[in-house]
Amino acid sequence: MTQPSSATREVLNQSPPFVDVDLFALDLPLAEAVAANGAAAAREELAEFGRHWGSASMAERGRLANENTPKLRTFDSRGNRRDEVEFHPAYHELMARSARAGLHNSTWTVDGHPAGAPAEVVRAAKFYMAAGVETGHLCPITMTRASVAALAVQPDLLAKAMPVIGTRAYDPAFAPWPAKRGMTLGMGMTEKQGGTDVRSNMTRAERDGDAYRITGHKWFMSAPMCDAFLVLAQAEQGLSCFFMPRFRPDGSVNAIEFQRLKDKLGNRSNASSEVEFFGAYGVRVGEEGKGIRTIIQMVQLTRQDCAIASVGLMRSGLAHALYHARHRSVFQRHLADQPLMRSVLSDMALHVEASIALVMRLCRAFDRAPADPAEAAYMRMLTPAIKYWTCKSAPGFLYEAMECLGGNGYVEEGILARHYRESPVNAIWEGSGNVMCLDVLRALSREAEAATAILQPLARGAAGLPGAASAAAFIEKAFSRPDAEGAARLAVEKLALLAAVAALNAVSPRHAELFAITRLVGNHGAMYGAVDLAHDDIGRLLDRALPL
Ligand SMILES: Cc1cc2nc3c(=O)[nH]c(=O)nc-3n(C[C@H](O)[C@H](O)[C@H](O)COP(=O)(O)OP(=O)(O)OC[C@H]3O[C@@H](n4cnc5c(N)ncnc54)[C@H](O)[C@@H]3O)c2cc1C
């Protein structure tokens, strides 16, 4: 038998894996955005998190959790219903690590009040780094954190739940939540006939003593092994919000039956179920008929996390692309030294610089909103605009990052194919693109004064930068048009871009100027790299993006 020649076994000119790196130390735009938004003191805590999540073992857990997807065990071997979902051990490890870092609760005090600055910024920095390693498991993590905002309208329930939500333990046991070391919560709103239009929910809730019996279905209910769900159902007074645990108070399994798991494009490590309720036990959260007002408190926070995760995915794509380009040679020259590749990578780095500055600015608003009306207005008006822009830009960005790795980017062994498949979901769930634009319009029409109060500081924050004044004037005019709805994407995108310029100006004025020139003055082309940046600016952007 002929032995293969050693030439085919020797691997040349491939980039080493981008693992065992410090995700915080290698990300200067992140560190600067964190510091500019009040969390400079968390540097060491974030560096420790960055080293841990940048390790080869965490990357391997991400791979395993996505290759070994969750399985629904509807029945046991004797035909009894089980309604359990089995996950690979790697998924449980990711959950445990995120819980240990407080990603599910660190923005709350032990009794469920906002923890105060800079808790949001610190958690967001961790969430962003974790998202670049494995995003699917963050679904129950984000829903658990967000659920506290809705539970706050039901103080008796919040008081019982906080001691369990408030621990940093992850307890995957299928057991009643009050006896567990830690718990996770999900949410059920979307039904077959409507996801955006939750008013069309057909699931019914009938009073049963102090509790309710809930009958109906949900077409999407993610993370079905959560210990409880906040569910919308029609009660006598209208659509209402309910806390529906997996076990009834007497310890029996609640009447929650999973029909099947969705076969999804991405988000594979996370399970998303179709589910039916057969008189399931639930307790009301908030007043009857006020279900949307109650659950929107939770949704506002999940929208914030969609934006953070999208930027985390893009950052990871950029880091992998740049790292590869510094190791891979084509025509005797590293890709990272080829002028056209440098244009592509630096334009992508500029996009990420602006995006991270923007989401950290948003998190600062979340931190300060309880005590500062201007920050509360920023949070309300800009959360949908920022979710819209960051989430919508992620798939195109990740596609470009993938291409920087050539064929290796397209295969599943690398992380970029997974990131690419993952990225569209953040725009679709928790309010899809058009819905976010309509939300901005609604908020502006309801609070005309707040709108001015938002636009003025944004214009001030971006004052003197190219295109900022005309962008502010355009936005004001566009939103006051009687037919504003049809052009809302244009106006909301401009609003997000102006907010990004202002946020970046507080972190890195030179880069804010470049971003303004390319995005406000120039109409940024559909492709990254179709800009004309100066040689020095390109070098600085690439050095900051990955100081290796
Ligand atoms: C992986 C995954 C997991 C999910 N997990 C959950 C979960 O845990 N819990 C849960 O409740 N839901 C969940 N969802 C459902 C998700 O929130 C909905 O799919 C989403 O809200 C959109 O609802 P829909 O699918 O009914 O689409 P529709 O509401 O029919 O919307 C379709 C399109 O129309 C647009 N649109 C809607 N209204 C307007 C309008 N007035 N003008 C212009 N355009 C409009 C939307 O932007 C969207 O692009 C999940 C979805 C996915 C993909």
The ligand as an ORCA input file, in Angstrom:
! r2SCAN-3c Opt
* xyz 0 1
  C     -36.414     30.499     17.673
  C     -37.636     31.211     18.143
  C     -37.978     31.138     19.477
  C     -39.107     31.805     19.955
  N     -39.421     31.721     21.286
  C     -40.548     32.317     21.735
  C     -40.923     32.222     23.117
  O     -40.200     31.655     23.946
  N     -42.076     32.787     23.504
  C     -42.899     33.442     22.631
  O     -43.924     33.938     23.046
  N     -42.573     33.554     21.324
  C     -41.422     33.021     20.861
  N     -41.072     33.130     19.538
  C     -42.007     33.757     18.618
  C     -41.611     35.132     18.138
  O     -41.608     36.043     19.200
  C     -42.586     35.504     17.009
  O     -42.289     34.658     15.913
  C     -42.500     36.942     16.625
  O     -43.014     37.734     17.664
  C     -43.277     37.248     15.343
  O     -44.565     36.757     15.432
  P     -45.161     35.853     14.258
  O     -44.225     34.722     14.005
  O     -46.562     35.488     14.610
  O     -45.164     36.771     12.977
  P     -46.218     37.907     12.629
  O     -46.679     38.572     13.849
  O     -47.219     37.349     11.711
  O     -45.286     38.916     11.810
  C     -44.774     38.613     10.508
  C     -44.045     39.817      9.967
  O     -44.934     40.915      9.856
  C     -44.381     42.076     10.432
  N     -45.460     42.897     10.985
  C     -46.242     42.621     12.042
  N     -47.115     43.631     12.240
  C     -46.870     44.560     11.277
  C     -47.456     45.833     10.940
  N     -48.453     46.341     11.651
  N     -46.942     46.505      9.895
  C     -45.926     46.007      9.170
  N     -45.353     44.819      9.423
  C     -45.825     44.099     10.475
  C     -43.415     41.573     11.494
  O     -42.382     42.530     11.717
  C     -42.899     40.296     10.854
  O     -41.799     40.598     10.046
  C     -39.925     32.516     19.047
  C     -39.573     32.596     17.704
  C     -38.442     31.956     17.245
  C     -38.087     32.050     15.792
*
